[in-house]
Amino acid sequence: MKKLVLVFAFLLIFGIFAGCAKEEKAKEEKVAKPEVKEEVKEKTEPETIKIGVLLPLTGALGPVGEKMKMGAELAAKEINAHGGINGKKIELIVEDTQTDPAKAVEAAKKLIDINKVKVIVGAAASSSTLAIADYANKKKVVVISPASTSPKITDAGDYIFRVVASDALQGRALADLAVKKGYKTAATFVINNDYGIGIEDVFSKAFEEKGGKVVQKIRFDTGKGDYRTELEQIKASNPDVIMFVAYPEDAAVILKQAYELGIKIPWIAAEGIATEEMFKYPLMKEAMEGMLLTKPSSPTGSPLYQYFVEEFKKTFNEEPGIYSDYTYDAVFIASMAIAYAGYDGEKIKDALYWISRHYKGVTGDKTMDENGDIIYQSYDILLAKEGKLVKVGSWENGQISLE
């Protein structure tokens, strides 16, 4: 096999890819190192390597999706600057899901049928990723989500992967946080989709197993504009804490109305709103004060992560947002699988399991299991304080620590 023009030396310098030079014996591995014939690669690779990017640039997740797109663009910029993939440039084709599963399906079909992509980085919302899964599996197009966390994605099909962990872990982290704070009763207030319901189910089970009681469960529809009725129901149930799962636009309305209603019950929230973009909405500094939030952690103290942040700010003149780092990693791991296996969906799929075991991204280890789920994830615990999100603890392997 001729030497790949993708500069692995560059990747090794920054710790992104390690161990590729070491030959592994198939009999010692659950997933054998895939064999790729050079003549196949010559036939399957186009003049430019098209990678679909399917993100919510508008709608309820718009404030998050825009910075995720920047993470993808930064990864493509760096790969292209160092030779591309086998000498061919990456071309990102970006489509907007509008935070709507139906629109996500339309956009995915456009990427697959018209643009002929073999890999899609996305979607963000779990409901969108699940909506496109059947078509992607049928067409043998790999989907790598940087942000979809619903437990249902584990069973979404052979071509569906993610570089962030299932909410089977985050739901437990939220329950452990509630117990650690001494809360005995809880209400759940979650968006009525796969993301919200997935966390609600795990949280409720874990919280009650630890002796707590869920006294109220409310699932809200996005885009309503008025949630006072639901908030009054929660207030009447008088829980010790509200476990909250939402996207920024809805959350801004809900939290503003809760503040105006004088609801003083503590909130703990999942990562959907764990972004300082929230403080751009009216009254959020006041409404979120004291809220605790969980979000998938990144090794922010590592040289690799610091490099990512510096390059992001240099390129966009902005700080990275939540999941922009995970999107960066998703583009890199997709590119490396293409570089190794060629531009063929089935071969990319097979290569990803092996590639993931050697990929150390800015967000950490990305080793995937047979379901395309990463096997390890820790969570930061953040406190909303004076219009900032401050790290005050962490959850790792079932253990929670608070500063």
N, C-alpha and C positions, 0 to 999 in steps of 0.2 A: 504494500500500500504506500502510495507516495505521501510524503509529509504534508500534513494539513497546513494550510497557509494561515489559519487562525493561530495567533501567537500564544501558545500555551505558556511560554516563558513569562509573558505579561501576567497571565492568570495566576501562575505560581507565585510571582512576586507579591501579589496582593492577597494570597491565600484563598483565592476563589476556587481553584481546582488543584487537587493534590492526588498523587498516587496513580496517575494515568500511565506512567512509564512502567510501573510494576505489573508484570504478567501474573494473572490469577488463574488457578486451576479450576475448571468448571466443576469438578467433583467436590471441591471444598466450598462451593457457593450455592445458595438456594437459587439464585438467578445467575445462569451462566453468562460469561462475557459474550455478547452477541458478535457473530461473525458477519462482516460486511465486505462484499466483493467490490473491488474498485470499479469494475465495468458497470455495475449497477448504479453506483454513485454518479458516474459520468452521464448516465441516461436520465437519472431522476432529478438532478439538480438544475434548476432554471438559471437564467442569467443573473437575476437577483433573488435573494432568499426572502420570500414574503412571509412575514409573521403577522397574523391578525391580532389586533388588540381590541378587546370588547369590554368597554368600561362605561360607568354611568357618569357622563359628562353634564347631564342635566337631570332634573327630577330630585327626589328626596336625598339621593347620595351625591348629587352634583358637586358639593364642596369637597368631598373626599376624592371623587373620581378624577378631577382635574389634576391633582398632584400625583395620583397614581400614574396617570398618563406621562407626566414628567419623568417619573422613575423609569418607565419603559423607554422613553426617548434618550435618557442619559445612558442606559445600558447599550442601546443600539449605537449611539454616538461613539462610545468607547470601543466597542467591538469593531466598528467600521474603521476607526482610527488606527487599529492595530491589524488591519488586513482582512477584516470581515470573516466569512466562513469559506474556506477553500478558495480564497481570493475573490469571493463574490460578496457584494455589499448586502447588508440587511435592509430590507424595506418594510417599515411598519405601516400597516393599513389599519387605521383607527376608526372604530365605529362606536356610536353612542347607544347604550341600552335604554337611556332615559329612565333608569331605575324601574323598568317595566318588563316583566318576563316575556310578554307578547312581542314587544319591540326588540328584545334580545334575540328571539328566534328569527325575526326578519333580518336582523343585522348579521347573525351567524350564517344564515343561508346565503346572504350576499357574499360574505367572506369565503364561504366554501364553494359555492357554485359559480360565482362570477370571478372573484379574485383568485380562486384555486389555491387557497392557503392549505397547508398541511398541519399547521399548529396555530392555535388561538390562545393568547394570554388573556385570561378573563374567565368568567365575568367576576364582578365584585359581589353583588347580592347573591345569596345562596339560591333564591327562587329563580334568578336568571340563569345561573349555571345549571340547575336541575332542568330548567325548561329547554335548554339547548342540548342536553346530554344525549337524548335518543338520536337526534339527527347526526350529531358528531360521531357517535358510535357506529351508526349505519354507514356513514361516509368514510370511516376510518381516519378521522381528523383528531389529533391530540388536543385536548383542552387542559391548560394549566392555570388554575385559579390562584391568584395571589391573596384572596380575601374571603372566599366563601367557606363558611365554617359549620354549616348545618351537618349534623350526624348522618343525614340521608345521603350525602355525597359519597360516603364510603361505599355505597352500593349502586352508584350511578353508572357504572360500566367500565370496561377495560381501558377506554381512551380518556377517562376523566381523572386528572391528577390535581394536587394542590400543594402549595409550599407553606401553608399555614395549617395549624392543627384543627381537628374537629372540636366543636363546642361540647362534645362529651367531656372534654377537659375544662373548658371555660365555665361551664355550668357548675362543675364541682368547685372550681376556684371561687366563684361568687358565693356558693353555699358556705364554703369554709370561711370566707371573709365575714359573712353575716354571723356565723357562730363565734368567730374570733372577737367580734365586736359586742358579743353578749346578747344579740337579738334572739328572742324566743318565738316571735310571730312575724310573718312576712306576707305582703301582698305582691303579686307579680303583675306588671303592667307592660305588655310586650306587643310589638308589631305583629299583626296577624298574617305571618308568612313563615316559610321554613326556618328562617334565621331566628325569629322571635320565639316560635313554638319549640324549636329544638333546644334553645337555652332554658326556656321555662320548664320543659319536661325534666331535663337533667337537674336543674337547680332544685325543683320541688322535691324530687326523689331524694337527692343528697341531703337537703336541709332537713327533711323529716326523718331520714335515717339517723341524723345527728341529734334528734330530739326536738327540733323546731316544728312549727305548724304553719302551713300556708292557709291563711284565712280568707283570701280573696284572689281570684284569677281573672284578669281582664285582658282581652286581646283587642287591640284597636286597629282600625283601618287607616291606611295612609291618606293624607291629603284632605282630611275632613275639615280642618280649620277650627273646630270647636270641640274640646274634649272635657268640658266642665262637668257633664253628666258622669262620665267615667271617673273623674277625679273626686267628685262628691261621693261616689260609691266606695272608693278606696278610703277616703277620709272617715266615712261611717264605720268601716270595718276596723279602724283604729289599730293598724299593725305597728310593730316596732320599727319596721323598715319596708321600703318599697324597692323591689328588684325591677330594674327598668331596662328594656331593650328597644332601641329606636334608631332611626336615621336622623341626621341633623335638622332637616327642615321641620319634620313633625315634632321632634324633641324640643325645638325652640318654641313652638306654639304651646306644647304641653307644659313645659317648665315655667313659661311666662304666666300661663293661666293658673298653675298651682301656686306660684308666688303671689299672684293677685288674690287668690282665694284664701291666702293665709295658711296653707298647709305646711306644717312644721315637721312632718315626719321625715326622718333621714332617708336618703336615696343611695342605692348602690347601682351602678350601671355597667353594661357591657361596652365593648370597644367601638360600637357603632357611633358613639358620640365622644370618644376619647381623643378629641382633637381640639386644639386652641382656636380653630375656625369657629367653634361654637360661640366664642365670646364676641364675635362680630354681630350677633343677633341682639336685639333690644332686651335689656334686663337680664341677660344671661350671667353677667358677673355676679349679680345679686341672687338670682334664682339657683345657680349651681354652687354657690358658696358652701363648702363643707361636704359636697358630694364625693363619694369614693367610686372609682372606676377601675376596671381591669382592662388590660390590652395585651396582646401577644408581645413578648419582650424581644428586644434586639440587643446584641452585645455592644452597647453604645460606647463602652470604654475601649474597645479594641481598635487597633490602628486601621483595620479594614473599614470599620464603620465610620471612623472619623474621616477617612479618605472619601467615603461616599458622601458624607455631609458636606465636606469642603467642595467637592466637585458639583454637587447639587446646587449649592449656593452660588458658586462661580458661574454655573451655566444659566440658572434661572433667576438669580438675585432674590431667592426666597428660601426659607427653611423647608426641609422635607415635611410632608404631612403623613398621617397614619397610612400605612400600607404602601407608601411610595417606595420604601426599601424592599418590601416583599415583591412588588411588581418588578423592580430592578432585578431581583434574584430570579424571578420567573422567566424573564427574557434571557438572562444568561444561561440558565439551565436548559431552556429550550434550544438555544443556539448551540450549546455544547453537544446536545443529543443529535442535532442535525449535522454538526461537524463530524461526529463520529459515525453516524448511521446513514447519512444521505437524506435527501428531501423526499421521504416516503413515510406516510403516517404510521403504517404498521411497524416499520423498522425504528422509527423515532420512539414509538411506544415501548418497544422491547428494550431499547437502549436506555431509556430513562431510569429504569430500576437500577442498572449498573452505574450509570453516571451519577445518580443521586448519592450513592455511597461514598463518592470521592469529591463531592462538591461542598465546599465550605463557603457559604455566601455571606453577605453583609449581615443577614439576619440569623446566621448560625448554621448548624447542621441541618441538612435537608434529606437525610436518608429516608427513603419511602418503603412502605410495606407493600404487600401484594395487591392492596386496594388503591394504591396511589396516594395514600395518606402518609404524612411525615410522622415519624414514630416518637418524636420528642418535642415538647413545647413548654416553656415557662411563661409566666405572666407577670407584668408589672402591675403594681397597685398605685394608682394616682389619686391625689387629692386636689379638688378644685379650690384654689385659694387666691383671692384677690385678682381674678381674671387670668390665672395661670394654672397649668396642670403640673403638679409637683409630685415626683415619685416618692412614696412613703413606705414602700414595702414590696414584697414579691411573693409569688406562689410557684412552687417547684416540687414535682413528685409528691403531691399531696400535702406538702408542708407549707404553711403560711407564716410570713414574718412581717411585722409592722414596726416602723421606726418610732 
